[in-house]
């Protein structure tokens, strides 16, 4: 997201000045954004569009055609890895697809910072108009990006619920707010040839405003944003250090997937409960899904049961649905564990505190099953 503004700004500079290095910097920012995040790439494209509108004041057909060709080349460069992956039959990550399809719903309100930025932008537009063409075109570019950020920020209020789009609104707005306020302070700043008293008055005013903002909103250290507790991460480290790789599986929430990847196995709590009935005395045999009838051939299974669902320190609106889903699945997991304990003797408590319990299911494999698990079925 941080490359959205540079993409538009350097393209604007190229359209108004014609410097080649500005074009390279703008297209590079656009390409990096495309590789990192598709939604951010769309916003960077919109910022470039704002630059093209502002650049009409110094219109040059050759420069616009160059930007168009470079933009199309950047789009092709970004799409190429996806096209190659689909051609080779590589499927998208299921967790990523699930997140892209997730919907959240809440209303956003107008904040004092947003009102201050809009007022500053208005002042900047008026004063820049009086101070020359170049300043006014820059103000037009800033206004375009700011309006884009505001529309994107308030999109949940107009029925757009896609989590990928909704959660990126505050990020773009946080970048455009300082730009709008800075436009006003910059357009009002006196030149070096202005009287000394005027320059001193301007400096004192700016420092006073900055002090007032710090008095109302004193900066605070950033808080780490995590969806899992420290004890759950500690138990993962303990499991991975005490048990050989690929001999264990964690049954937990989405965050455990990234931890388990390439070291052990992972299965989501909801999928585990739905797939493996706890009352089958023969063991963990899949009752549904593509592996129906197959035994779960993993010697050590660790079930992470959150007795009290962990909630992030920053209660962001977009994670409320995830927390609610975990609170709904918790009683089902507790019931599954009780039923399994009633019919099996190979489950024990691996770790427990006031909020978390980790259950360990140990199912030793006979030599033939162990051999086939390592070398594949059909080998003797």
C-alpha positions as CSV (number, residue, x, y, z in Angstrom):
1,X,0.0,0.0,0.0
2,X,2.9,2.3,0.7
3,X,3.8,2.5,-3.1
4,X,0.3,3.8,-4.1
5,X,1.2,7.4,-3.7
6,X,4.7,7.2,-5.3
7,X,3.2,5.5,-8.3
8,X,0.8,8.4,-8.9
9,X,3.3,11.1,-8.0
10,X,6.2,10.0,-10.2
11,X,3.8,9.5,-13.1
12,X,2.5,13.0,-12.6
13,X,6.1,14.4,-12.5
14,X,6.8,12.6,-15.8
15,X,3.7,13.9,-17.5
16,X,4.5,17.5,-16.4
17,X,8.3,17.5,-16.8
18,X,9.1,14.6,-19.2
19,X,12.0,13.2,-17.1
20,X,12.7,9.5,-17.9
21,X,13.7,8.5,-14.4
22,X,10.3,9.7,-13.1
23,X,8.6,7.3,-15.5
24,X,10.8,4.4,-14.4
25,X,10.1,5.2,-10.7
26,X,6.3,5.4,-11.2
27,X,6.1,2.2,-13.2
28,X,8.3,0.4,-10.8
29,X,6.1,1.4,-7.9
30,X,3.1,0.2,-9.8
31,X,4.7,-3.1,-10.6
32,X,5.8,-3.7,-7.0
33,X,2.3,-2.9,-5.7
34,X,0.8,-5.4,-8.2
35,X,3.1,-8.2,-7.1
36,X,2.3,-7.5,-3.4
37,X,-1.4,-7.0,-3.3
38,X,-4.1,-6.9,-6.1
39,X,-6.3,-4.4,-4.3
40,X,-3.4,-2.1,-3.7
41,X,-2.5,-2.4,-7.4
42,X,-6.0,-1.2,-8.3
43,X,-5.6,1.8,-6.0
44,X,-2.2,2.5,-7.5
45,X,-3.8,2.5,-10.9
46,X,-6.4,4.9,-9.7
47,X,-3.6,7.2,-8.3
48,X,-2.0,7.1,-11.8
49,X,-5.4,8.0,-13.3
50,X,-5.5,11.0,-10.9
51,X,-2.0,11.9,-12.1
52,X,-3.1,11.7,-15.7
53,X,-6.0,14.1,-15.0
54,X,-3.8,16.6,-13.2
55,X,-1.2,16.3,-16.0
56,X,-3.7,17.6,-18.6
57,X,-2.5,21.0,-17.7
58,X,0.8,20.2,-19.5
59,X,-0.7,17.8,-22.1
60,X,1.7,15.9,-24.2
61,X,0.3,13.0,-26.3
62,X,3.7,11.3,-26.5
63,X,4.0,11.2,-22.8
64,X,0.5,9.9,-22.3
65,X,1.0,7.1,-24.8
66,X,4.3,6.2,-23.1
67,X,2.5,6.0,-19.7
68,X,-0.2,3.8,-21.3
69,X,2.3,1.5,-22.9
70,X,4.3,1.2,-19.7
71,X,1.1,0.6,-17.6
72,X,0.0,-2.2,-19.9
73,X,3.5,-3.8,-19.8
74,X,3.3,-3.6,-16.0
75,X,-0.1,-5.3,-15.9
76,X,1.2,-8.1,-18.2
77,X,4.3,-8.5,-15.9
78,X,2.1,-8.8,-12.8
79,X,-0.4,-11.3,-14.4
80,X,2.3,-13.5,-16.0
81,X,3.1,-15.5,-12.8
82,X,-0.6,-16.1,-12.2
83,X,-1.1,-17.3,-15.8
84,X,2.0,-19.6,-15.6
85,X,0.7,-21.1,-12.3
86,X,-2.7,-21.8,-13.8
87,X,-1.2,-23.3,-16.9
88,X,0.9,-25.6,-14.8
89,X,-2.2,-26.6,-12.8
90,X,-1.1,-24.9,-9.5
91,X,-4.2,-24.1,-7.5
92,X,-4.6,-20.9,-5.3
93,X,-4.0,-21.3,-1.6
94,X,-7.3,-22.3,0.0
95,X,-6.9,-20.0,3.0
96,X,-6.2,-17.1,0.6
97,X,-9.3,-17.9,-1.5
98,X,-11.4,-18.1,1.7
99,X,-10.2,-14.7,2.9
100,X,-10.9,-13.1,-0.5
101,X,-14.4,-14.4,-0.4
102,X,-15.1,-13.5,3.3
103,X,-17.6,-10.7,3.9
104,X,-17.8,-8.3,6.9
105,X,-20.3,-5.6,7.5
106,X,-20.1,-2.4,9.6
107,X,-20.5,1.3,9.3
108,X,-17.7,3.9,9.3
109,X,-18.1,7.4,10.7
110,X,-16.6,10.8,9.8
111,X,-13.7,11.6,12.1
112,X,-12.3,15.0,13.2
113,X,-9.0,14.2,11.3
114,X,-11.0,13.6,8.1
115,X,-12.8,16.9,8.5
116,X,-9.5,18.7,9.1
117,X,-7.9,17.1,6.1
118,X,-10.9,18.0,3.8
119,X,-10.8,21.6,5.1
120,X,-7.1,21.8,4.5
121,X,-7.5,20.4,1.0
122,X,-10.0,23.1,0.2
123,X,-7.7,25.8,1.5
124,X,-4.8,24.3,-0.5
125,X,-6.8,24.2,-3.7
126,X,-7.8,27.9,-3.4
127,X,-4.4,29.2,-2.4
128,X,-2.6,27.1,-5.0
129,X,-4.8,28.5,-7.7
130,X,-3.5,32.0,-6.7
131,X,0.1,30.9,-6.6
132,X,0.7,29.5,-10.1
133,X,-0.2,26.7,-12.5
134,X,2.3,24.2,-11.2
135,X,1.1,24.4,-7.6
136,X,-2.5,24.1,-8.7
137,X,-1.9,21.0,-10.8
138,X,-0.2,19.4,-7.8
139,X,-3.3,20.3,-5.7
140,X,-5.5,18.7,-8.3
141,X,-3.5,15.5,-8.1
142,X,-3.6,15.5,-4.3
143,X,-7.4,16.2,-4.4
144,X,-7.9,13.2,-6.7
145,X,-6.0,10.8,-4.5
146,X,-7.8,12.1,-1.4
147,X,-11.2,11.7,-2.9
148,X,-10.3,8.2,-4.0
149,X,-9.2,7.4,-0.4
150,X,-12.4,8.8,1.1
151,X,-14.6,6.8,-1.3
152,X,-12.6,3.6,-0.7
153,X,-12.7,4.2,3.1
154,X,-16.5,4.6,3.2
155,X,-17.3,1.8,0.8
156,X,-18.8,-0.4,3.6
157,X,-21.5,2.2,4.1
158,X,-22.7,1.6,0.6
159,X,-23.1,-2.2,0.7
160,X,-19.5,-3.3,-0.2
161,X,-18.7,-6.1,2.2
162,X,-15.7,-7.9,0.7
163,X,-13.1,-8.2,3.5
164,X,-10.1,-7.7,1.2
165,X,-11.5,-4.3,0.1
166,X,-13.0,-3.1,3.3
167,X,-9.9,-3.8,5.4
168,X,-7.6,-1.8,3.1
169,X,-9.6,1.5,3.4
170,X,-8.0,2.8,6.5
171,X,-4.5,2.2,5.1
172,X,-5.0,4.3,2.0
173,X,-6.7,7.0,4.1
174,X,-3.8,7.2,6.5
175,X,-1.5,8.0,3.6
176,X,-3.7,10.6,2.0
177,X,-4.6,12.5,5.2
178,X,-1.0,13.9,5.8
179,X,-0.8,14.7,2.1
180,X,-4.0,16.8,2.2
181,X,-3.0,18.7,5.4
182,X,0.5,19.2,4.1
183,X,-0.9,20.7,0.9
184,X,-2.6,23.4,2.9
185,X,0.4,24.2,5.1
186,X,2.7,24.2,2.0
187,X,0.5,26.4,-0.1
188,X,0.2,29.0,2.8
189,X,3.9,29.1,3.5
190,X,5.5,32.4,2.7
191,X,8.5,32.5,0.3
192,X,12.0,33.3,1.4
193,X,11.6,36.8,0.0
194,X,8.6,37.5,2.3
195,X,9.1,39.8,5.4
196,X,10.8,38.1,8.3
197,X,7.8,38.9,10.6
198,X,5.5,37.0,8.2
199,X,7.8,34.0,8.2
200,X,8.1,34.0,12.0
201,X,4.3,34.2,12.3
202,X,3.8,31.3,10.0
203,X,6.4,29.2,11.8
204,X,4.8,29.9,15.2
205,X,1.3,29.1,13.9
206,X,2.4,25.8,12.5
207,X,4.2,24.8,15.7
208,X,1.2,25.8,17.8
209,X,-1.1,23.7,15.6
210,X,1.2,20.8,15.9
211,X,1.3,21.2,19.7
212,X,-2.5,21.3,19.8
213,X,-2.7,18.0,17.9
214,X,-0.1,16.4,20.1
215,X,-2.0,17.6,23.2
216,X,-5.3,16.0,21.9
217,X,-3.7,12.9,20.3
218,X,-0.5,12.0,22.0
219,X,1.5,9.4,20.0
220,X,1.4,5.9,21.4
221,X,3.6,2.9,20.7
222,X,2.2,0.5,18.2
223,X,0.7,-2.7,19.6
224,X,1.4,-6.1,18.0
225,X,-1.6,-7.4,16.1
226,X,-1.9,-11.2,16.5
227,X,-4.7,-13.7,16.4
228,X,-3.2,-16.2,18.7
229,X,-2.0,-16.2,22.3
230,X,1.6,-16.5,23.4
231,X,1.1,-19.8,25.1
232,X,-0.3,-21.4,21.9
233,X,2.8,-20.3,20.0
234,X,5.0,-21.6,22.8
235,X,3.4,-25.0,22.6
236,X,3.9,-25.1,18.9
237,X,7.6,-24.5,19.5
238,X,7.7,-27.2,22.1
239,X,5.9,-29.7,19.8
240,X,8.2,-28.9,16.9
241,X,11.3,-29.4,19.1
242,X,10.2,-32.6,20.9
243,X,8.7,-34.5,17.9
244,X,10.2,-35.4,14.5
245,X,9.0,-33.4,11.5
246,X,5.9,-34.8,9.7
247,X,5.2,-37.1,12.7
248,X,2.8,-34.7,14.3
249,X,-0.3,-32.7,13.3
250,X,-1.9,-29.6,14.9
251,X,-5.6,-29.2,15.0
252,X,-6.2,-25.5,15.5
253,X,-7.2,-22.2,13.9
254,X,-5.9,-20.7,10.7
255,X,-2.8,-19.1,12.3
256,X,-1.4,-22.5,13.1
257,X,-1.3,-23.3,9.4
258,X,1.6,-20.9,8.8
259,X,3.5,-22.3,11.8
260,X,3.0,-25.9,10.9
261,X,3.9,-25.5,7.2
262,X,6.8,-27.6,6.0
263,X,7.4,-28.9,9.6
264,X,4.3,-30.8,10.6
265,X,0.6,-31.1,9.5
266,X,-2.3,-28.9,10.1
267,X,-6.0,-29.2,10.1
268,X,-8.6,-26.6,10.9
269,X,-10.8,-27.3,14.0
270,X,-14.1,-27.2,12.1
271,X,-12.8,-29.6,9.4
272,X,-11.4,-32.0,12.0
273,X,-14.7,-32.2,13.9
274,X,-16.7,-32.7,10.7
275,X,-14.4,-35.3,9.2
276,X,-13.5,-37.6,12.1
277,X,-16.3,-38.9,14.4
278,X,-15.0,-39.3,18.0
279,X,-17.0,-42.5,18.7
280,X,-15.3,-44.8,16.2
281,X,-13.3,-47.3,18.4
282,X,-11.2,-48.3,15.4
283,X,-9.5,-44.9,15.5
284,X,-9.7,-41.6,13.5
285,X,-11.3,-42.7,10.3
286,X,-12.6,-40.1,7.9
287,X,-16.4,-40.2,7.6
288,X,-16.8,-37.4,5.0
289,X,-14.8,-35.7,2.4
290,X,-12.4,-37.0,-0.3
291,X,-10.6,-39.2,2.3
292,X,-13.7,-41.1,3.4
293,X,-12.8,-44.4,5.0
294,X,-9.1,-43.6,5.3
295,X,-7.3,-43.7,8.7
296,X,-5.5,-40.6,9.8
297,X,-2.0,-42.0,9.8
298,X,-0.2,-39.4,12.0
299,X,1.4,-40.7,15.2
300,X,0.9,-37.6,17.2
301,X,-2.1,-35.3,17.0
302,X,-2.3,-32.2,19.1
303,X,-5.7,-30.5,19.5
304,X,-5.6,-26.9,20.6
305,X,-8.8,-26.1,22.5
306,X,-9.2,-22.5,23.5
307,X,-11.3,-22.6,26.7
308,X,-11.5,-18.8,26.5
309,X,-11.2,-17.6,22.9
310,X,-8.3,-15.3,22.5
311,X,-9.2,-11.8,21.3
312,X,-6.7,-9.4,19.7
313,X,-5.6,-6.5,21.8
314,X,-6.8,-4.2,19.0
315,X,-10.5,-5.2,18.6
316,X,-10.6,-4.4,14.8
317,X,-14.1,-4.7,13.3
318,X,-13.0,-7.0,10.6
319,X,-12.0,-9.8,13.0
320,X,-15.2,-9.8,15.0
321,X,-16.7,-12.4,12.6
322,X,-13.7,-14.7,13.0
323,X,-13.9,-14.4,16.8
324,X,-17.6,-15.2,16.7
325,X,-17.0,-18.3,14.6
326,X,-14.4,-19.5,17.0
327,X,-16.8,-19.0,20.0
328,X,-19.4,-21.1,18.1
329,X,-17.0,-23.9,17.4
330,X,-15.6,-24.1,20.9
331,X,-18.5,-26.0,22.5
332,X,-18.5,-28.5,19.6
333,X,-14.8,-29.1,20.1
334,X,-15.2,-29.6,23.8
335,X,-18.0,-32.1,23.2
336,X,-15.8,-33.9,20.6
337,X,-13.0,-34.3,23.1
338,X,-15.3,-35.6,25.9
339,X,-16.8,-38.2,23.6
340,X,-13.4,-39.3,22.3
341,X,-12.1,-39.6,25.9
342,X,-15.1,-41.8,26.7
343,X,-14.3,-44.3,24.0
344,X,-10.4,-44.1,23.7
345,X,-7.5,-44.4,26.1
346,X,-4.8,-42.8,23.9
347,X,-5.6,-39.2,24.6
348,X,-3.8,-37.2,27.4
349,X,-3.5,-33.5,28.4
350,X,-0.3,-32.1,26.9
351,X,-0.7,-28.6,28.3
352,X,-3.3,-26.6,30.2
353,X,-3.7,-23.1,31.6
354,X,-6.7,-21.0,32.4
355,X,-7.4,-20.2,28.7
356,X,-5.9,-23.0,26.6
357,X,-5.8,-26.8,26.7
358,X,-3.7,-28.9,24.3
359,X,-4.8,-32.5,24.0
360,X,-2.4,-35.2,22.7
361,X,-3.7,-38.2,20.8
362,X,-1.0,-40.8,20.4
363,X,-1.7,-43.6,17.9
364,X,1.3,-45.8,17.3
365,X,1.5,-47.2,13.8
366,X,2.2,-50.9,13.2
367,X,5.4,-51.5,11.2
368,X,3.6,-52.2,7.9
369,X,1.5,-49.0,8.1
370,X,4.6,-47.0,9.1
371,X,6.5,-48.4,6.1
372,X,3.6,-47.5,3.7
373,X,3.2,-44.0,5.2
374,X,6.9,-43.3,4.4
375,X,7.3,-45.1,1.1
376,X,3.7,-45.0,-0.2
377,X,1.0,-47.5,-0.6
378,X,1.6,-50.8,-2.4
379,X,5.3,-51.0,-1.3
380,X,6.4,-54.0,0.8
